[in-house]
Amino acid sequence: MSQTFIGYPIITKTGANIATGGASAGAAIPVDSAGNIPRYLRLSATAACCFRLGVGAQTAVVTDCQVQPGDSLIIGIPSGLTHIAAIQVTAGGQLNITPLENV
């Protein structure tokens, strides 16, 4: 079990990319080094997009939480969530999802 995030994350596993477009696209949340859903994710985008987390396949809409290009979000993942979906705001791009672990 991972520890509470204390601001010193390490990246030990490859994340995932979602190509964002006019229709929602999704992926399974990438696992941590122990093979579990991580407690924290880092999200970054090449173009503004909205994302949604949930159990099983998800459909993102433009009123979901937004990630701006050049910014990154570190978000906590409640127990049981397995998937993420994203959709463009005005132009297509990539949403990068990276699992984080503590040092």
N, C-alpha and C positions, 0 to 999 in steps of 0.2 A: 504494500500500500504506500502511495506517495505521501510525502509530508505536505504541510500547508505551504503555499507559495510565499517565499520571504523576499522576493525581489532579485534573486540570483539564479535565474533559470539556466539550464543547460539543454542543449539539443542533442539527443542521442539517436534519434530515428528520423528517417526521411518522412516528410509530410506529404501533402497531396495538393494538387491544383484543380480548381474548377474553372472552366472556361465560361465566362458570363456572357449572356446574350439576352435577346428579347423574351426568351422562354426560360423558366427556372431549370437549373441543372444541379445535380446533387452527387454526393459521395459519402462513403462511410468515414467516420472520424478516424484519422490515423492513430494507431496504437503507440503506447510508450515502449520503453526497452523491455518491460516485463510482459508485454503482449496485452496489456489492459488499456481500456479507454483512459486517457490522461485526465487529471483533474483540471489542467489548464491548457489552453491553446493560444497560440499567437496567430492572428489573422492580419494579412496585409493584401493590398489590392493594387493593380496597375491602372484601374479606372474605377470610379465610384460604383459600388454595388451594395445590395442589401442581402442579408443572410438570415437563415432560420435554422435552429437546432431542434432535434426531436428524436423520437423513437421510430425507427424504420424510415422508409423513403419520405422525404419532405418536399414541399413546394414553397419556394420563397416568393414573396410579393414585394412590391416597391414600398410598402409601408412598414416592412421589417427593419431591424437595426441596420444602419448603414456604415460602411467602411469607405473612407476617402482615399484616393491615391496619395502615396507618400506618407500616410499614417499607418500605424499598426495598433491593433487592440489585443490586449491580453485578457482573456475571459475565463471564468471558472466554468467547469462542466458539471452540472448536477448528476448525481448517480443515475444510471439507467439510460442516458441519452446515447444514441449510436450513430446518428447521421446529421449531415449539414447540407443545406441547399443554398444557392445564390442566384441572383438575377441582376442584370445591369440596371443602372439608373438612366443614363442617356447614351452610353456607348459601351461596346463590348470590351472585355479585358480578362484578366486572370485574378482569381482569389486564391491566395496561398494559405494553406492550413498547416501549422507546425505544432506537433505535440511538445510540451515543455515539462521538464523535470527539475527538481531542486538539486543543488550541489550537495 
